[in-house]
């Protein structure tokens, strides 16, 4: 495992947001949803492609708070621009369990 410095970690903006919308993403190479996430007044709305279809139904995602890296450059995935990376635990069969705060917090709050 490669080590990083504290200044390296401080560069990563990990924030809490609430999923407002989840849609199927049929053009993605691997099964995924297109998410619209509210990161509060400072960061606003961001889009993300998330390979979380194995354990989550899109209807259940709306209103869920998640944790994401918000300062990656935008990435084009098929015909969609992903603006953040939703974080999760990857299981042995590559299923993803989303990281979430255990209590509701304000959208945009930083993970430290």
Buried (B, 14 or more C-beta within 10 A) or exposed (E): EEEEEEEEEEEEBBBBBBBEBBEEBEEBEEEBBBBBBBBBEEBEBBBBBBBBBEEBEBEEBEEBBBBBBBEEEEEEBEEBEBBBBBBBEEEEEEBBEBBBEEEEEEBBBEBE
